[in-house]
Amino acid sequence: MELNEMSLMELRKLQTKVQSEISKREVSSKKTLLKRLQKMAAEEGLSLDELLDKPSPAKAAKAVKAKPVATKPAKKVAAKPKYCHPTDKAKTWTGHGRKPAWFAEWIAEGKSADDLLVKA
């Protein structure tokens, strides 16, 4: 293909086709990469939002709202552990937030999370 032999109209049509193909490939590449990143994060027990420290839309909306000046800070109540390491009882997890490595390994081995439930 000799560009210098093409008319201006032909060049513009070619430019449009090239730009369209570039856009399609960018979208496809981004989708593929996003899926790969989500899979990698999931293998570590994370969501992609957690990995990127990206707040959920609900949390972002709450952060934008102004807090009243005269309110007392809420007392934080420590969550009770829901899961316990099978051999080291000092290692626990509430079931919220990032999964600890020992929990993720347990699940990856095909074992049930119910086996790790803290007995009340």
N, CA and C atoms as a LAMMPS dump frame, in Angstrom:
ITEM: TIMESTEP
0
ITEM: NUMBER OF ATOMS
360
ITEM: BOX BOUNDS ff ff ff
-5.0000000000000000e+02 5.0000000000000000e+02
-5.0000000000000000e+02 5.0000000000000000e+02
-5.0000000000000000e+02 5.0000000000000000e+02
ITEM: ATOMS id mol type element x y z
1 1 1 N 0.846 -1.171 0
2 1 2 C 0 0 0
3 1 3 C 0.897 1.242 0
4 2 1 N 0.785 2.008 -1.027
5 2 2 C 1.565 3.239 -1.155
6 2 3 C 0.676 4.418 -0.781
7 3 1 N 0.963 5.036 0.337
8 3 2 C 0.156 6.151 0.811
9 3 3 C 0.259 7.365 -0.107
10 4 1 N 1.421 7.58 -0.687
11 4 2 C 1.59 8.769 -1.536
12 4 3 C 0.819 8.662 -2.847
13 5 1 N 0.316 7.486 -3.182
14 5 2 C -0.486 7.321 -4.396
15 5 3 C -1.991 7.42 -4.117
16 6 1 N -2.355 7.523 -2.841
17 6 2 C -3.774 7.58 -2.477
18 6 3 C -4.267 9.019 -2.481
19 7 1 N -5.546 9.167 -2.806
20 7 2 C -6.153 10.5 -2.779
21 7 3 C -6.419 10.897 -1.328
22 8 1 N -6.703 12.162 -1.135
23 8 2 C -7.006 12.663 0.197
24 8 3 C -8.236 11.953 0.765
25 9 1 N -9.247 11.726 -0.041
26 9 2 C -10.468 11.044 0.388
27 9 3 C -10.142 9.612 0.819
28 10 1 N -9.322 8.917 0.057
29 10 2 C -8.937 7.543 0.398
30 10 3 C -8.138 7.506 1.713
31 11 1 N -7.269 8.488 1.888
32 11 2 C -6.48 8.565 3.11
33 11 3 C -7.375 8.789 4.326
34 12 1 N -8.368 9.642 4.176
35 12 2 C -9.28 9.904 5.286
36 12 3 C -10.104 8.66 5.636
37 13 1 N -10.547 7.923 4.622
38 13 2 C -11.281 6.677 4.877
39 13 3 C -10.379 5.676 5.601
40 14 1 N -9.146 5.586 5.156
41 14 2 C -8.191 4.688 5.8
42 14 3 C -7.945 5.115 7.251
43 15 1 N -7.812 6.406 7.456
44 15 2 C -7.594 6.929 8.812
45 15 3 C -8.765 6.552 9.723
46 16 1 N -9.999 6.667 9.22
47 16 2 C -11.183 6.326 9.993
48 16 3 C -11.185 4.844 10.342
49 17 1 N -10.845 3.995 9.367
50 17 2 C -10.802 2.557 9.612
51 17 3 C -9.723 2.205 10.64
52 18 1 N -8.565 2.833 10.525
53 18 2 C -7.466 2.565 11.457
54 18 3 C -7.861 2.999 12.868
55 19 1 N -8.438 4.181 12.999
56 19 2 C -8.842 4.674 14.318
57 19 3 C -9.91 3.771 14.929
58 20 1 N -10.835 3.304 14.114
59 20 2 C -11.879 2.406 14.592
60 20 3 C -11.274 1.093 15.098
61 21 1 N -10.336 0.536 14.375
62 21 2 C -9.689 -0.709 14.771
63 21 3 C -8.863 -0.531 16.046
64 22 1 N -8.179 0.599 16.151
65 22 2 C -7.407 0.894 17.367
66 22 3 C -8.339 0.955 18.573
67 23 1 N -9.469 1.62 18.433
68 23 2 C -10.43 1.727 19.534
69 23 3 C -10.955 0.357 19.948
70 24 1 N -11.305 -0.483 18.968
71 24 2 C -11.797 -1.824 19.267
72 24 3 C -10.748 -2.637 20.021
73 25 1 N -9.518 -2.564 19.581
74 25 2 C -8.45 -3.339 20.219
75 25 3 C -8.139 -2.829 21.616
76 26 1 N -8.229 -1.522 21.831
77 26 2 C -8.011 -0.968 23.173
78 26 3 C -9.063 -1.499 24.143
79 27 1 N -10.322 -1.477 23.712
80 27 2 C -11.408 -1.963 24.559
81 27 3 C -11.206 -3.444 24.867
82 28 1 N -10.875 -4.22 23.855
83 28 2 C -10.665 -5.651 24.031
84 28 3 C -9.486 -5.923 24.967
85 29 1 N -8.402 -5.203 24.794
86 29 2 C -7.223 -5.385 25.64
87 29 3 C -7.526 -5.03 27.087
88 30 1 N -8.261 -3.95 27.293
89 30 2 C -8.606 -3.537 28.652
90 30 3 C -9.474 -4.588 29.335
91 31 1 N -10.45 -5.138 28.617
92 31 2 C -11.323 -6.156 29.195
93 31 3 C -10.522 -7.4 29.568
94 32 1 N -9.64 -7.819 28.67
95 32 2 C -8.818 -9.003 28.924
96 32 3 C -7.917 -8.783 30.137
97 33 1 N -7.277 -7.633 30.189
98 33 2 C -6.386 -7.33 31.303
99 33 3 C -7.162 -7.223 32.62
100 34 1 N -8.335 -6.623 32.592
101 34 2 C -9.152 -6.504 33.791
102 34 3 C -9.533 -7.883 34.327
103 35 1 N -9.91 -8.801 33.44
104 35 2 C -10.252 -10.154 33.859
105 35 3 C -9.047 -10.852 34.48
106 36 1 N -7.869 -10.682 33.866
107 36 2 C -6.648 -11.294 34.412
108 36 3 C -6.33 -10.734 35.793
109 37 1 N -6.463 -9.421 35.957
110 37 2 C -6.175 -8.795 37.247
111 37 3 C -7.18 -9.239 38.316
112 38 1 N -8.461 -9.345 37.943
113 38 2 C -9.473 -9.799 38.888
114 38 3 C -9.183 -11.228 39.333
115 39 1 N -8.769 -12.071 38.397
116 39 2 C -8.447 -13.46 38.728
117 39 3 C -7.251 -13.511 39.676
118 40 1 N -6.223 -12.728 39.404
119 40 2 C -5.035 -12.707 40.257
120 40 3 C -5.388 -12.221 41.66
121 41 1 N -6.205 -11.196 41.75
122 41 2 C -6.61 -10.67 43.055
123 41 3 C -7.431 -11.717 43.809
124 42 1 N -8.34 -12.385 43.115
125 42 2 C -9.186 -13.397 43.744
126 42 3 C -8.345 -14.555 44.276
127 43 1 N -7.286 -14.902 43.583
128 43 2 C -6.397 -15.972 44.049
129 43 3 C -5.719 -15.605 45.37
130 44 1 N -5.633 -14.331 45.648
131 44 2 C -5.052 -13.861 46.909
132 44 3 C -6.127 -13.495 47.932
133 45 1 N -7.384 -13.77 47.585
134 45 2 C -8.476 -13.496 48.51
135 45 3 C -8.888 -12.037 48.552
136 46 1 N -8.64 -11.31 47.469
137 46 2 C -8.971 -9.888 47.415
138 46 3 C -9.882 -9.602 46.239
139 47 1 N -10.587 -8.5 46.339
140 47 2 C -11.281 -7.993 45.166
141 47 3 C -10.344 -6.959 44.541
142 48 1 N -10.594 -6.64 43.305
143 48 2 C -9.751 -5.648 42.639
144 48 3 C -9.884 -4.29 43.301
145 49 1 N -11.086 -3.946 43.79
146 49 2 C -11.284 -2.675 44.497
147 49 3 C -10.465 -2.625 45.775
148 50 1 N -10.416 -3.75 46.521
149 50 2 C -9.597 -3.778 47.739
150 50 3 C -8.128 -3.595 47.404
151 51 1 N -7.706 -4.245 46.341
152 51 2 C -6.306 -4.171 45.938
153 51 3 C -5.911 -2.747 45.575
154 52 1 N -6.809 -2.041 44.942
155 52 2 C -6.526 -0.671 44.506
156 52 3 C -6.93 0.363 45.544
157 53 1 N -7.367 -0.095 46.721
158 53 2 C -7.846 0.8 47.783
159 53 3 C -8.924 1.732 47.269
160 54 1 N -9.77 1.192 46.43
161 54 2 C -10.843 1.974 45.823
162 54 3 C -12.111 1.779 46.65
163 55 1 N -12.669 2.842 47.226
164 55 2 C -13.875 2.674 48.027
165 55 3 C -15.067 2.319 47.148
166 56 1 N -16.002 1.572 47.721
167 56 2 C -17.219 1.243 46.992
168 56 3 C -18.011 2.531 46.778
169 57 1 N -18.925 2.563 45.803
170 57 2 C -19.722 3.777 45.568
171 57 3 C -20.489 4.22 46.821
172 58 1 N -20.977 3.282 47.626
173 58 2 C -21.715 3.645 48.843
174 58 3 C -20.789 4.341 49.837
175 59 1 N -19.577 3.815 50
176 59 2 C -18.621 4.429 50.921
177 59 3 C -18.184 5.799 50.409
178 60 1 N -17.998 5.912 49.113
179 60 2 C -17.587 7.185 48.534
180 60 3 C -18.672 8.245 48.757
181 61 1 N -19.938 7.844 48.627
182 61 2 C -21.038 8.793 48.834
183 61 3 C -21.089 9.246 50.289
184 62 1 N -20.827 8.315 51.216
185 62 2 C -20.826 8.68 52.633
186 62 3 C -19.683 9.63 52.948
187 63 1 N -18.538 9.43 52.312
188 63 2 C -17.37 10.263 52.571
189 63 3 C -17.603 11.694 52.104
190 64 1 N -18.416 11.869 51.078
191 64 2 C -18.673 13.195 50.529
192 64 3 C -19.593 14.005 51.436
193 65 1 N -20.517 13.331 52.116
194 65 2 C -21.467 14.03 52.975
195 65 3 C -20.742 14.659 54.162
196 66 1 N -21.148 15.862 54.522
197 66 2 C -20.546 16.55 55.668
198 66 3 C -21.123 15.979 56.953
199 67 1 N -20.274 15.806 57.953
200 67 2 C -20.722 15.286 59.239
201 67 3 C -21.165 16.459 60.112
202 68 1 N -22.192 16.256 60.933
203 68 2 C -22.602 17.31 61.864
204 68 3 C -21.476 17.59 62.86
205 69 1 N -21.331 18.835 63.239
206 69 2 C -20.246 19.257 64.117
207 69 3 C -20.432 18.768 65.544
208 70 1 N -21.653 18.733 66.044
209 70 2 C -21.898 18.476 67.461
210 70 3 C -22.1 17.004 67.794
211 71 1 N -21.694 16.077 66.956
212 71 2 C -21.907 14.668 67.256
213 71 3 C -20.686 14.058 67.933
214 72 1 N -20.947 13.077 68.77
215 72 2 C -19.866 12.343 69.414
216 72 3 C -19.42 11.233 68.474
217 73 1 N -18.142 10.92 68.524
218 73 2 C -17.698 9.815 67.674
219 73 3 C -18.319 8.502 68.141
220 74 1 N -18.673 7.672 67.187
221 74 2 C -19.285 6.388 67.52
222 74 3 C -18.243 5.474 68.145
223 75 1 N -18.7 4.707 69.121
224 75 2 C -17.805 3.742 69.743
225 75 3 C -17.668 2.55 68.821
226 76 1 N -16.437 2.119 68.637
227 76 2 C -16.201 0.951 67.807
228 76 3 C -16.245 -0.293 68.686
229 77 1 N -17.007 -1.248 68.236
230 77 2 C -17.112 -2.507 68.947
231 77 3 C -16.332 -3.541 68.15
232 78 1 N -15.4 -4.197 68.818
233 78 2 C -14.591 -5.201 68.135
234 78 3 C -15.489 -6.358 67.713
235 79 1 N -15.329 -6.769 66.462
236 79 2 C -16.122 -7.883 65.949
237 79 3 C -15.604 -9.187 66.547
238 80 1 N -16.524 -10.098 66.81
239 80 2 C -16.15 -11.393 67.363
240 80 3 C -15.596 -12.274 66.244
241 81 1 N -14.579 -13.066 66.541
242 81 2 C -14.039 -13.967 65.52
243 81 3 C -15.079 -14.99 65.085
244 82 1 N -15.129 -15.235 63.805
245 82 2 C -16.051 -16.226 63.264
246 82 3 C -15.305 -17.509 62.899
247 83 1 N -14.041 -17.353 62.467
248 83 2 C -13.235 -18.5 62.051
249 83 3 C -11.951 -18.56 62.869
250 84 1 N -11.454 -19.769 63.065
251 84 2 C -10.244 -19.971 63.845
252 84 3 C -9.313 -20.906 63.082
253 85 1 N -8.018 -20.602 63.113
254 85 2 C -6.997 -21.438 62.477
255 85 3 C -7.102 -22.851 63.044
256 86 1 N -6.941 -23.896 62.213
257 86 2 C -7.138 -25.261 62.692
258 86 3 C -6.134 -25.713 63.762
259 87 1 N -4.911 -25.167 63.742
260 87 2 C -3.927 -25.598 64.738
261 87 3 C -3.479 -24.477 65.668
262 88 1 N -3.481 -23.247 65.196
263 88 2 C -3.055 -22.109 66.018
264 88 3 C -4.291 -21.293 66.4
265 89 1 N -4.831 -21.537 67.582
266 89 2 C -6.08 -20.901 68.004
267 89 3 C -5.943 -19.385 68.207
268 90 1 N -4.712 -18.865 68.204
269 90 2 C -4.506 -17.424 68.332
270 90 3 C -4.833 -16.698 67.028
271 91 1 N -4.843 -17.43 65.927
272 91 2 C -5.145 -16.843 64.621
273 91 3 C -6.636 -16.987 64.361
274 92 1 N -7.311 -15.843 64.275
275 92 2 C -8.75 -15.842 64.026
276 92 3 C -9.079 -14.852 62.918
277 93 1 N -10.314 -14.948 62.436
278 93 2 C -10.802 -14.029 61.408
279 93 3 C -12.291 -13.813 61.632
280 94 1 N -12.74 -12.573 61.504
281 94 2 C -14.146 -12.233 61.745
282 94 3 C -15.043 -12.593 60.567
283 95 1 N -14.45 -12.851 59.425
284 95 2 C -15.251 -13.119 58.23
285 95 3 C -15.481 -11.858 57.412
286 96 1 N -14.941 -10.732 57.877
287 96 2 C -15.07 -9.455 57.167
288 96 3 C -13.689 -9 56.725
289 97 1 N -13.654 -8.287 55.622
290 97 2 C -12.373 -7.767 55.133
291 97 3 C -11.573 -8.839 54.407
292 98 1 N -10.307 -8.574 54.282
293 98 2 C -9.411 -9.456 53.54
294 98 3 C -9.272 -10.813 54.238
295 99 1 N -9.332 -11.872 53.43
296 99 2 C -9.173 -13.219 53.969
297 99 3 C -7.715 -13.433 54.351
298 100 1 N -7.47 -13.995 55.521
299 100 2 C -6.087 -14.305 55.871
300 100 3 C -5.575 -15.456 54.999
301 101 1 N -4.273 -15.516 54.82
302 101 2 C -3.661 -16.534 53.955
303 101 3 C -4.027 -17.942 54.412
304 102 1 N -4.016 -18.191 55.717
305 102 2 C -4.311 -19.539 56.207
306 102 3 C -5.733 -19.965 55.831
307 103 1 N -6.67 -19.003 55.823
308 103 2 C -8.056 -19.305 55.458
309 103 3 C -8.148 -19.6 53.964
310 104 1 N -7.505 -18.756 53.153
311 104 2 C -7.532 -18.938 51.7
312 104 3 C -6.899 -20.274 51.313
313 105 1 N -5.794 -20.658 51.974
314 105 2 C -5.138 -21.935 51.69
315 105 3 C -6.061 -23.103 52.043
316 106 1 N -6.759 -22.986 53.16
317 106 2 C -7.686 -24.019 53.604
318 106 3 C -8.753 -24.246 52.532
319 107 1 N -9.334 -23.17 52.038
320 107 2 C -10.383 -23.246 51.015
321 107 3 C -9.809 -23.777 49.7
322 108 1 N -8.585 -23.332 49.341
323 108 2 C -7.942 -23.772 48.098
324 108 3 C -7.688 -25.281 48.113
325 109 1 N -7.516 -25.85 49.293
326 109 2 C -7.304 -27.294 49.418
327 109 3 C -8.609 -28.067 49.298
328 110 1 N -9.715 -27.348 49.098
329 110 2 C -11.009 -27.987 48.912
330 110 3 C -11.732 -28.291 50.211
331 111 1 N -11.236 -27.747 51.3
332 111 2 C -11.851 -27.985 52.603
333 111 3 C -12.948 -26.953 52.851
334 112 1 N -13.849 -27.266 53.756
335 112 2 C -14.997 -26.407 54.027
336 112 3 C -14.68 -25.337 55.066
337 113 1 N -15.183 -24.137 54.845
338 113 2 C -15.018 -23.05 55.814
339 113 3 C -15.753 -23.374 57.104
340 114 1 N -16.802 -24.195 57.004
341 114 2 C -17.567 -24.573 58.206
342 114 3 C -16.688 -25.289 59.233
343 115 1 N -15.644 -25.987 58.738
344 115 2 C -14.737 -26.688 59.653
345 115 3 C -13.925 -25.731 60.512
346 116 1 N -13.833 -24.482 60.097
347 116 2 C -13.04 -23.501 60.829
348 116 3 C -13.895 -22.579 61.721
349 117 1 N -15.188 -22.788 61.729
350 117 2 C -16.077 -21.947 62.52
351 117 3 C -15.726 -22.037 63.994
352 118 1 N -15.756 -20.89 64.679
353 118 2 C -15.48 -20.845 66.111
354 118 3 C -16.662 -21.484 66.823
355 119 1 N -16.369 -22.415 67.697
356 119 2 C -17.418 -23.078 68.469
357 119 3 C -17.808 -22.193 69.645
358 120 1 N -19.075 -21.872 69.759
359 120 2 C -19.542 -20.986 70.837
360 120 3 C -19.783 -21.729 72.122
